Amino acid sequence: MALSKICFLLCSMSLLLLSGCTSDLIYRSDYKLCAVSAGNPCNDHSLQLHNGHADNAYMLGFVEIDDQGQLRDRHQLQMLLDTIYAEAAESSVLINVFVHGWHHNAAPGDRNIESFSTSLAKLSQLEHDLSQLKKRPARKVIGVYVGWRGESISVPVINNLTFWERKNTAQDVGLLGVSELLLKLEEVTNVKNASLTAPKSRLVIFGHSFGGAVVYTATSQILASRFVDSRLNKNYQGSANGFGDLVVLLNPAFEALRYAPFYDLAQARCSYFADQVPKLAILTSEADDATGLMFPAGRVFSTFFETHNTVKRNDCNHSVTLDEGEADRKTAGHYMPLISHTLKPAAQAKTMQAANYAAMKSIWGSQHNASSTQYGSTVLTHLGRTSPLNPYLNIRVSKELIANHNDVFGDQIMEFLRLLIVLSAADE
């Protein structure tokens, strides 16, 4: 009797899991550009035009990747690229890519899509206001939402057990289809900028959670190569280059040990020019339990048979001791020796207007060692562990700004991210 009950329980659980598997099909199968309206949400369309000819208009495109990192339909990508090239032929563009994380996908109504859309509208309005202030044409804001199966099981509670399986999938997604997408989007901006049209076209890439791991996997080796290859004409060292214009990782779920070589690389350069802008920014909430607790708990078992050493560095009067075992278990945003900044709410928030954003590059360039600088409603503090203006920022964010793992679209944090975009997307 006991055995039959166990068999019944196992069969029931198997049926529950099978019935709870999320869709492995393409969501956006109509590749024609569709104008979104109150009566037409364009749910099946991979190309959408939002807000018409308003000051906050933007285009949103979707690219979908399967579990093996393959594009679900190459025609979907090609139609996106053709449309962006057509836009870039008419005006400069500001491309924002967002790669979602755990529990999300490209399905209509996904909260990440809605939040990303809201952020694009605000960025488009800011770009319009800056163009009026600087008396130059406004760049067209284009969003690219990268959809992958961040949720493999839809059954509540049980879906939390997919953390490690989805982590492995994120690495496959980053190694293959996403790398191609990002390189081709960068090519769009490079081709446009070769015409010397002002303002410059720009590319900014965001990844959240496992989407942060996707983006880091896709861009990390290119970032390292371009940092090393930042000597203009090989005669002298200029400002450090990056992938596109800025890579931002929000509560990313990957090991601090994978970030350590980049920390070392940037530390070995003792100073940066005043016009150096961020190229990689990692923002992790102190209250993110998914990457702060769940991630290291799982890594205890997966790293059990590995050997680790203690590594000591002393570059440019900045010392760091790296416990490889701890760094292999913790994420980049929760391993304290590699944290370069903190971000907290300002005691008295300043209202940010276009003129404030326009002045940010000079304010950013004036920062110095172990100093704090207020940007609107937030205060960024340099911890004195890295050279000022180091283009790689690993920021510990207050729980008042990001309350948990998924709370990355709040007004204050989005304001700070728009600051980073404006810095990286300067007209020069």
C-alpha positions in Angstrom: 0.0 0.0 0.0 2.8 2.4 0.9 4.6 1.7 -2.3 1.4 2.3 -4.4 0.9 5.6 -2.6 4.4 6.7 -3.4 4.0 5.7 -7.1 0.7 7.6 -7.2 2.4 10.7 -5.7 5.3 10.6 -8.1 3.0 10.2 -11.1 0.9 13.1 -9.9 3.9 15.3 -9.4 5.2 14.4 -12.9 1.8 15.2 -14.5 1.7 18.5 -12.6 5.2 19.5 -13.8 4.5 18.5 -17.4 1.2 20.4 -17.3 3.0 23.4 -15.8 5.7 23.7 -18.4 5.8 27.1 -20.0 5.4 27.7 -23.8 8.4 26.9 -25.9 6.9 28.7 -28.9 7.5 32.1 -30.5 5.3 34.9 -29.0 5.8 37.6 -31.6 5.2 36.0 -35.0 4.0 39.0 -37.0 7.1 40.9 -38.1 5.3 44.0 -39.6 5.6 47.3 -37.9 2.4 48.0 -35.9 1.3 51.3 -34.4 0.1 50.6 -30.8 -3.2 52.3 -29.8 -5.8 51.9 -27.2 -7.8 49.5 -29.4 -4.8 47.7 -30.9 -2.0 46.5 -28.5 -0.1 44.8 -31.3 0.4 41.7 -29.1 1.6 39.4 -31.9 3.9 42.0 -33.5 7.7 42.0 -33.0 7.9 45.6 -34.2 5.8 48.2 -32.5 5.6 52.0 -32.7 4.4 53.7 -29.5 3.1 57.2 -28.9 3.0 58.1 -32.6 4.6 61.5 -33.2 4.5 62.6 -29.6 7.6 63.9 -27.8 7.9 60.6 -26.0 7.5 58.4 -29.1 9.6 55.2 -29.4 9.9 52.0 -31.3 10.0 48.6 -29.5 11.3 45.5 -31.2 11.4 41.9 -29.9 14.0 39.2 -30.6 13.3 35.7 -29.2 15.9 33.1 -28.3 15.3 29.4 -27.5 16.8 27.3 -24.6 19.8 26.4 -26.7 20.7 30.0 -27.5 19.4 29.8 -31.1 17.3 32.5 -32.6 13.7 31.2 -32.8 13.4 32.8 -36.3 16.2 34.5 -38.1 13.6 36.5 -40.1 12.5 38.1 -36.9 16.0 39.5 -36.3 16.5 40.5 -39.9 13.2 42.5 -40.0 14.3 44.3 -36.8 17.7 45.2 -38.2 16.2 46.3 -41.6 13.8 48.5 -39.7 16.5 50.0 -37.5 18.7 50.7 -40.5 15.9 52.5 -42.2 15.3 54.6 -39.1 19.1 55.3 -38.8 19.2 56.4 -42.5 16.8 59.3 -41.5 18.1 60.3 -38.1 20.5 59.4 -35.3 19.2 56.6 -33.0 19.5 55.7 -29.3 19.1 52.0 -29.0 18.3 50.4 -25.6 18.5 46.6 -25.3 16.9 44.9 -22.3 17.4 41.2 -21.5 15.0 39.9 -18.9 15.8 37.4 -16.2 14.2 34.6 -14.2 10.4 34.1 -14.3 10.0 36.3 -17.4 9.6 35.9 -21.2 8.3 37.8 -24.3 4.6 37.0 -23.7 2.1 39.9 -24.0 1.5 41.4 -20.6 4.8 40.4 -19.0 5.6 43.0 -16.3 9.1 43.5 -17.6 7.8 44.5 -21.1 5.5 47.0 -19.5 8.2 48.5 -17.3 10.7 48.6 -20.1 8.1 50.4 -22.3 7.6 53.0 -19.6 11.3 53.6 -19.3 11.6 54.0 -23.0 8.9 56.7 -23.1 10.6 58.6 -20.3 14.0 58.4 -22.1 12.4 59.5 -25.3 10.9 62.6 -23.6 14.3 63.3 -22.0 16.1 63.0 -25.4 13.5 65.4 -26.9 14.1 67.9 -24.1 17.9 67.7 -24.4 17.6 68.3 -28.2 15.6 71.4 -27.5 18.1 72.6 -24.9 21.1 71.9 -27.2 19.4 73.0 -30.4 20.2 69.8 -32.2 18.0 67.0 -33.7 16.5 64.5 -31.3 17.7 60.9 -31.6 15.0 58.3 -32.2 14.7 56.0 -29.2 14.5 52.3 -30.1 14.0 49.6 -27.6 15.0 45.9 -28.2 13.5 43.4 -25.8 15.3 40.1 -25.8 12.9 37.3 -24.9 14.0 33.8 -23.7 12.4 31.2 -21.5 13.2 32.7 -18.1 10.4 30.5 -16.7 10.4 26.8 -17.6 7.7 25.8 -15.1 4.7 27.9 -14.3 3.5 26.1 -11.2 3.8 28.5 -8.2 6.4 27.6 -5.5 7.7 24.7 -7.6 9.0 27.2 -10.2 11.5 28.4 -7.6 13.3 25.1 -8.1 14.2 26.1 -11.6 16.9 28.6 -10.4 19.9 26.5 -11.4 18.5 25.0 -14.5 17.6 28.5 -15.8 21.1 29.7 -14.8 22.7 27.1 -17.2 20.2 28.1 -19.9 21.2 31.8 -19.5 24.8 31.0 -20.3 23.8 29.2 -23.5 21.6 32.1 -24.5 24.5 34.6 -23.9 27.1 32.6 -25.8 25.1 32.3 -29.0 22.1 34.3 -30.3 22.5 37.3 -28.0 26.1 37.8 -29.0 25.1 38.0 -32.7 22.3 40.4 -31.9 24.4 42.8 -29.9 27.2 42.9 -32.4 24.8 43.6 -35.3 23.1 46.4 -33.3 26.5 47.9 -32.6 27.3 47.7 -36.3 24.2 49.9 -36.9 25.5 52.7 -34.7 29.0 52.4 -36.1 27.8 52.7 -39.7 25.6 55.6 -38.8 28.4 57.4 -36.9 30.8 57.0 -39.8 28.8 59.6 -41.6 29.7 62.2 -39.0 26.1 63.1 -38.4 25.4 64.8 -35.1 24.3 63.8 -32.6 26.0 60.4 -32.5 23.9 57.2 -32.5 24.3 55.2 -29.3 23.8 51.7 -28.0 23.0 50.9 -24.3 22.5 47.3 -23.1 20.7 46.2 -19.9 20.4 42.8 -18.3 18.5 41.8 -15.2 19.0 38.8 -13.0 19.9 35.8 -15.3 19.5 38.4 -18.1 22.5 40.1 -16.5 24.4 36.7 -16.8 23.3 36.5 -20.4 24.6 40.0 -21.2 27.8 39.5 -19.3 28.5 36.1 -21.1 27.8 37.8 -24.4 30.0 40.9 -23.9 32.7 40.1 -21.3 35.5 39.0 -23.6 34.8 41.9 -26.0 34.8 44.3 -23.1 38.2 43.0 -22.0 39.6 43.2 -25.5 38.5 46.8 -26.0 39.8 47.9 -22.6 43.3 46.5 -23.5 43.0 48.0 -27.0 42.3 51.5 -25.9 45.6 53.0 -27.1 44.7 55.3 -30.0 46.7 54.4 -33.0 48.9 52.3 -30.6 50.9 55.5 -29.7 49.2 56.5 -26.4 46.5 55.4 -24.1 43.2 57.1 -24.4 39.9 56.6 -22.6 38.9 53.0 -22.1 36.4 51.6 -24.6 33.5 49.3 -24.0 30.8 47.3 -25.8 28.4 49.7 -27.4 28.3 52.7 -25.2 27.3 51.3 -21.9 26.5 47.9 -20.4 24.3 47.8 -17.2 23.7 44.7 -15.1 20.8 44.9 -12.5 20.9 42.3 -9.7 22.9 40.0 -12.0 23.1 36.3 -11.2 26.7 35.3 -11.9 29.8 34.6 -9.8 32.0 37.3 -8.5 35.0 35.2 -9.6 33.9 35.8 -13.2 34.1 39.6 -12.6 37.4 39.5 -10.7 39.6 39.6 -13.9 37.9 42.8 -15.0 38.4 44.4 -11.6 42.1 43.5 -11.9 42.3 44.8 -15.5 40.8 48.2 -14.6 42.8 48.4 -11.3 46.1 48.0 -13.1 45.5 51.4 -14.8 46.2 54.0 -12.1 44.4 57.0 -13.6 41.8 57.9 -16.2 41.1 61.1 -18.2 38.4 63.5 -17.1 36.2 62.5 -20.1 36.2 58.8 -19.1 32.6 57.6 -18.8 31.2 54.4 -17.4 31.4 51.4 -19.7 30.2 48.7 -17.3 27.9 49.3 -14.4 26.7 46.5 -12.0 24.0 47.5 -9.6 22.9 45.0 -6.9 20.5 45.6 -4.1 21.6 44.8 -0.6 18.1 43.3 -0.1 18.3 41.0 -3.1 17.8 37.6 -1.5 17.8 35.6 -4.8 21.4 36.5 -5.5 22.4 37.2 -1.9 21.1 34.0 -0.3 19.8 31.5 -2.9 22.7 31.8 -5.2 25.5 31.1 -2.7 23.5 28.3 -1.1 23.4 26.5 -4.4 27.0 27.2 -5.2 28.2 25.5 -2.0 27.3 22.1 -3.6 28.3 22.9 -7.2 31.8 24.1 -6.1 32.4 21.4 -3.4 35.1 19.5 -5.3 36.9 22.5 -6.7 40.1 23.9 -5.4 40.4 27.6 -4.5 43.2 29.9 -3.5 43.7 33.3 -1.8 44.9 35.9 -4.2 46.4 39.2 -3.1 46.6 42.2 -5.4 48.2 45.6 -4.9 47.8 47.8 -7.9 48.1 51.6 -7.9 48.1 51.7 -4.1 44.8 49.8 -4.0 45.0 46.5 -2.2 42.5 43.6 -2.4 42.5 40.1 -1.1 40.5 37.7 -3.1 39.1 34.6 -1.5 38.5 32.5 -4.6 36.1 30.1 -2.8 33.9 32.9 -1.5 34.0 34.7 -4.8 33.0 31.5 -6.6 30.0 31.1 -4.3 28.8 34.7 -4.2 27.6 37.0 -7.0 29.5 40.0 -8.2 27.2 42.4 -6.3 27.5 40.6 -3.0 31.2 40.0 -2.7 32.3 43.1 -0.8 36.0 43.3 -1.7 35.0 44.0 -5.3 32.4 46.6 -4.6 33.5 50.1 -5.8 30.6 52.3 -5.0 27.4 52.6 -2.9 24.1 54.2 -4.1 21.7 55.6 -1.5 18.7 58.0 -1.5 19.6 61.6 -1.1 18.5 63.4 2.1 17.0 66.1 0.0 16.2 65.2 -3.6 16.9 67.6 -6.4 14.5 67.9 -9.3 16.2 66.7 -12.5 15.5 68.8 -15.6 17.2 68.5 -19.0 19.7 71.2 -18.0 20.8 69.0 -15.1 21.3 66.0 -17.3 23.2 68.1 -19.8 25.7 69.2 -17.1 26.3 65.7 -15.7 29.3 64.9 -17.8 31.4 67.7 -16.3 30.1 66.8 -12.8 30.9 63.1 -13.3 34.4 64.0 -14.5 35.2 66.1 -11.4 34.7 63.2 -8.9 37.6 62.3 -6.7 38.7 59.5 -4.4 36.3 58.4 -1.6 33.9 61.2 -2.5 30.1 61.4 -2.6 28.1 63.0 -5.5 24.4 63.7 -5.6 22.5 63.0 -8.8 18.9 64.1 -8.4 17.4 61.8 -5.8 20.4 59.6 -5.3 23.9 59.9 -3.9 26.8 57.8 -5.4 29.7 57.3 -3.0 33.2 56.2 -4.3 34.6 53.8 -1.7 38.3 54.6 -2.3 39.0 51.0 -3.5 39.5 51.9 -7.2 40.9 54.8 -9.1 38.4 57.6 -9.7 36.6 57.4 -13.1 37.3 53.7 -13.3 34.9 52.7 -16.2 33.9 49.5 -14.4 31.4 50.3 -11.5 30.2 47.6 -9.1 27.6 49.4 -7.1 26.0 48.3 -3.8 22.4 49.7 -3.9 20.4 50.6 -0.8 17.2 48.6 -0.2 15.3 52.0 -0.3 16.1 52.2 -4.0 15.8 48.5 -5.0 13.7 46.7 -2.5 14.2 43.1 -3.8 15.4 41.1 -6.7 12.7 42.2 -9.2 12.3 45.8 -8.1 14.6 47.4 -10.7 12.2 49.8 -12.4 11.5 52.2 -9.5 11.5 55.9 -10.3 14.7 56.7 -8.4 16.8 53.9 -9.8 15.5 54.6 -13.3 16.4 58.3 -12.9 20.0 57.2 -12.0 20.1 54.9 -15.0 19.0 57.7 -17.3 21.9 59.7 -16.0 24.3 56.9 -16.9 22.7 56.7 -20.4 23.0 60.5 -20.9 26.7 60.2 -19.8 27.4 57.4 -22.3 25.3 58.9 -25.0 26.9 62.4 -25.1 26.7 64.2 -28.4 30.4 64.2 -28.9 
